[in-house]
């Protein structure tokens, strides 16, 4: 496994993507940093992390996706890989909040941001950015955040955890390659946060409503059953789950 460690960088996703323009990198090449000072999350939000305390890294994944309709499968795989690594090392169960935040009960432990590069011949190269709150114990501005150290009551070997996440990511990619897509989808839905539970949502207009998450479409749209029993699908920027 090729691991590139940086003291600081604006974004590990951007750094890895720039490397790809000059070098033929091995699959599952990793770029990690102790200080990511311009990290991004879903919806264009900033991902902030205490310097030296957490995991911020990106992984190159290619030669596994060839169809546009399979792009969201990588979101599923990445979320399951993080969850599986934490479970195997610490026997700690985590949930996945659509599309790919990692939660413990209702507090955020990590997040994933995937950027895809579509080739003319149809192959898809992906940069999987992962942020995990590992050893940080104070979250003054993030009341809904927590860390593995807070959950487990001890400091954690970050490098060992990162390598395990990448190992699990590769394993899940191989499962997809072997035709286990339906099983992977079911695993994701089984741990989807607030699935089947009445929940509050907010639209970009500020309007709030109640609904029940019943699933996720092939293209990654959240499927919500409304109070009139109709079902609507929403994209990432079209709805916010209030919790």
C-alpha positions as CSV (number, residue, x, y, z in Angstrom):
1,X,0.0,0.0,0.0
2,X,1.4,3.3,-1.1
3,X,0.9,5.9,1.7
4,X,1.9,9.6,1.2
5,X,2.0,11.5,4.5
6,X,1.9,15.2,4.6
7,X,2.4,17.6,7.5
8,X,-0.2,19.9,6.1
9,X,-2.3,20.5,2.9
10,X,-5.4,22.4,1.9
11,X,-7.2,19.2,0.9
12,X,-6.0,15.6,0.6
13,X,-8.6,15.1,-2.2
14,X,-7.2,17.9,-4.2
15,X,-3.6,16.9,-3.5
16,X,-4.3,13.3,-4.7
17,X,-6.2,14.5,-7.8
18,X,-3.3,16.8,-8.7
19,X,-0.8,13.9,-8.3
20,X,-2.9,11.9,-10.8
21,X,-2.2,14.4,-13.5
22,X,1.5,13.7,-13.3
23,X,1.9,10.2,-12.1
24,X,0.5,6.7,-12.7
25,X,-0.4,5.9,-9.2
26,X,-1.2,2.5,-7.8
27,X,-4.8,1.6,-6.9
28,X,-5.6,2.4,-3.3
29,X,-2.8,5.0,-3.0
30,X,-3.4,7.0,0.2
31,X,-2.7,10.7,0.9
32,X,-3.0,11.6,4.6
33,X,-2.2,14.7,6.6
34,X,-2.1,15.9,10.2
35,X,-3.5,19.3,9.2
36,X,-6.1,19.7,6.4
37,X,-6.8,23.4,6.5
38,X,-9.4,23.7,3.7
39,X,-11.2,20.3,3.8
40,X,-14.7,20.1,2.3
41,X,-17.7,18.1,3.2
42,X,-21.1,17.4,1.6
43,X,-23.2,20.4,0.5
44,X,-19.9,22.3,0.1
45,X,-19.5,22.7,3.9
46,X,-16.1,23.0,5.5
47,X,-14.6,20.0,7.3
48,X,-12.7,21.3,10.3
49,X,-10.4,19.0,12.4
50,X,-8.1,19.6,15.3
51,X,-4.5,19.4,14.1
52,X,-2.8,16.1,14.8
53,X,-5.8,14.6,16.6
54,X,-7.8,13.0,13.8
55,X,-7.7,11.2,10.5
56,X,-8.0,13.1,7.3
57,X,-7.0,11.1,4.2
58,X,-7.9,10.3,0.7
59,X,-7.8,7.0,-1.2
60,X,-7.5,6.4,-5.0
61,X,-10.0,3.9,-6.3
62,X,-10.2,2.9,-9.9
63,X,-10.9,-0.1,-12.2
64,X,-14.0,-1.0,-10.1
65,X,-16.7,1.4,-11.5
66,X,-17.6,1.4,-15.2
67,X,-21.3,2.4,-15.2
68,X,-22.7,5.8,-14.1
69,X,-25.5,4.0,-12.2
70,X,-22.9,2.3,-10.0
71,X,-21.3,5.6,-8.8
72,X,-23.3,5.7,-5.6
73,X,-22.1,2.1,-4.8
74,X,-18.8,3.6,-3.9
75,X,-20.4,5.9,-1.3
76,X,-22.0,2.7,0.1
77,X,-18.7,0.8,0.0
78,X,-16.7,3.7,1.7
79,X,-19.2,4.1,4.5
80,X,-19.4,0.4,5.1
81,X,-15.6,0.1,5.1
82,X,-15.2,2.8,7.8
83,X,-18.0,1.2,9.9
84,X,-16.5,-2.3,9.5
85,X,-13.0,-1.2,10.4
86,X,-14.2,0.5,13.6
87,X,-16.3,-2.5,14.5
88,X,-13.5,-5.0,13.9
89,X,-10.9,-3.1,15.9
90,X,-13.1,-1.7,18.7
91,X,-16.3,-3.7,18.6
92,X,-18.1,-0.4,18.3
93,X,-21.3,-0.2,16.2
94,X,-21.9,2.9,14.2
95,X,-24.7,4.1,11.9
96,X,-24.5,5.7,8.4
97,X,-26.4,8.9,7.9
98,X,-27.4,9.4,4.2
99,X,-25.5,9.8,2.1
100,X,-22.3,8.9,4.0
101,X,-21.8,10.5,7.4
102,X,-20.7,8.2,10.2
103,X,-22.6,8.5,13.4
104,X,-22.7,7.1,16.9
105,X,-26.3,7.4,18.1
106,X,-26.9,11.0,16.9
107,X,-23.4,12.4,17.0
108,X,-21.1,12.7,14.0
109,X,-17.9,10.7,14.1
110,X,-16.8,11.1,10.5
111,X,-17.7,12.0,7.0
112,X,-16.9,11.0,3.4
113,X,-16.5,13.1,0.3
114,X,-16.1,11.3,-3.1
115,X,-15.0,13.0,-6.3
116,X,-15.3,11.1,-9.5
117,X,-13.3,11.5,-12.7
118,X,-15.1,10.1,-15.8
119,X,-13.0,8.9,-18.6
120,X,-14.0,8.9,-22.3
121,X,-13.8,5.1,-22.5
122,X,-16.3,4.8,-19.7
123,X,-13.9,3.9,-16.8
124,X,-14.4,5.9,-13.6
125,X,-11.6,7.0,-11.3
126,X,-12.6,8.1,-7.8
127,X,-10.9,10.0,-5.0
128,X,-12.4,8.9,-1.7
129,X,-11.9,11.5,1.0
130,X,-12.4,10.3,4.6
131,X,-12.4,12.4,7.8
132,X,-12.7,10.7,11.2
133,X,-12.7,12.2,14.6
134,X,-10.3,10.0,16.4
135,X,-8.5,11.5,19.4
136,X,-10.1,15.0,19.6
137,X,-11.9,15.4,22.9
138,X,-13.2,19.0,22.7
139,X,-15.7,20.2,20.1
140,X,-16.6,23.8,21.2
141,X,-18.3,24.8,17.9
142,X,-19.7,21.3,16.9
143,X,-22.3,20.3,19.5
144,X,-23.3,17.2,17.4
145,X,-19.8,15.9,17.1
146,X,-18.0,13.2,19.0
147,X,-14.8,11.1,18.6
148,X,-13.7,7.5,18.9
149,X,-11.6,8.5,21.9
150,X,-14.6,10.0,23.7
151,X,-16.7,6.9,22.9
152,X,-14.0,4.4,23.9
153,X,-12.4,6.3,26.8
154,X,-8.9,6.0,25.5
155,X,-6.5,7.4,22.8
156,X,-6.2,5.5,19.6
157,X,-3.5,4.5,17.1
158,X,-4.6,6.6,14.1
159,X,-2.3,4.9,11.6
160,X,-3.4,1.4,12.4
161,X,-7.1,2.5,12.1
162,X,-6.4,4.2,8.7
163,X,-4.7,1.1,7.3
164,X,-7.6,-1.0,8.5
165,X,-10.1,1.3,6.8
166,X,-8.2,1.1,3.5
167,X,-8.0,-2.7,3.8
168,X,-11.7,-2.9,4.3
169,X,-12.3,-0.5,1.4
170,X,-10.3,-2.7,-0.9
171,X,-12.2,-5.8,0.4
172,X,-15.6,-4.2,-0.2
173,X,-14.5,-3.1,-3.7
174,X,-13.6,-6.7,-4.5
175,X,-17.0,-7.8,-3.3
176,X,-18.6,-5.3,-5.7
177,X,-16.4,-6.7,-8.5
178,X,-17.5,-10.2,-7.7
179,X,-21.2,-9.3,-8.2
180,X,-22.3,-8.7,-4.6
181,X,-23.9,-5.3,-5.3
182,X,-27.3,-6.3,-4.0
183,X,-25.8,-7.6,-0.7
184,X,-23.8,-4.4,-0.3
185,X,-26.9,-2.3,-0.8
186,X,-28.8,-4.3,1.8
187,X,-25.9,-3.9,4.3
188,X,-26.0,-0.1,3.8
189,X,-29.8,0.0,4.2
190,X,-29.6,-2.1,7.4
191,X,-27.4,0.5,9.1
192,X,-29.0,3.6,7.6
193,X,-29.7,6.2,10.3
194,X,-33.4,6.7,11.1
195,X,-34.6,4.4,8.4
196,X,-38.2,3.4,9.1
197,X,-38.5,6.0,11.9
198,X,-40.7,9.2,11.7
199,X,-38.3,12.1,11.3
200,X,-38.2,15.8,10.7
201,X,-36.8,17.2,7.4
202,X,-36.1,20.7,6.1
203,X,-36.1,21.9,2.5
204,X,-33.8,24.7,1.1
205,X,-36.8,27.1,1.4
206,X,-36.8,26.5,5.2
207,X,-40.1,24.6,5.1
208,X,-40.1,21.7,7.5
209,X,-42.1,18.5,7.3
210,X,-42.4,15.0,8.8
211,X,-41.6,11.8,6.8
212,X,-40.1,8.3,7.1
213,X,-36.9,7.2,5.3
214,X,-37.7,4.1,3.4
215,X,-34.6,3.7,1.3
216,X,-32.1,5.1,-1.2
217,X,-32.5,5.0,-5.0
218,X,-29.9,3.5,-7.3
219,X,-28.6,7.0,-8.1
220,X,-28.3,7.9,-4.4
221,X,-31.5,9.8,-3.9
222,X,-33.1,9.6,-0.4
223,X,-36.6,8.0,-0.6
224,X,-39.0,9.5,1.9
225,X,-42.5,8.5,2.6
226,X,-44.6,11.6,3.3
227,X,-47.6,12.0,5.6
228,X,-50.1,11.4,2.7
229,X,-48.3,8.1,2.1
230,X,-46.7,9.3,-1.2
231,X,-43.0,8.7,-1.7
232,X,-40.6,11.4,-2.9
233,X,-36.9,11.3,-3.8
234,X,-34.5,14.0,-2.8
235,X,-30.9,14.8,-3.8
236,X,-28.2,15.8,-1.3
237,X,-28.8,19.5,-1.6
238,X,-32.6,19.2,-1.8
239,X,-33.3,18.0,1.8
240,X,-31.8,18.1,5.3
241,X,-32.5,15.5,8.0
242,X,-33.0,17.3,11.3
243,X,-31.7,15.3,14.3
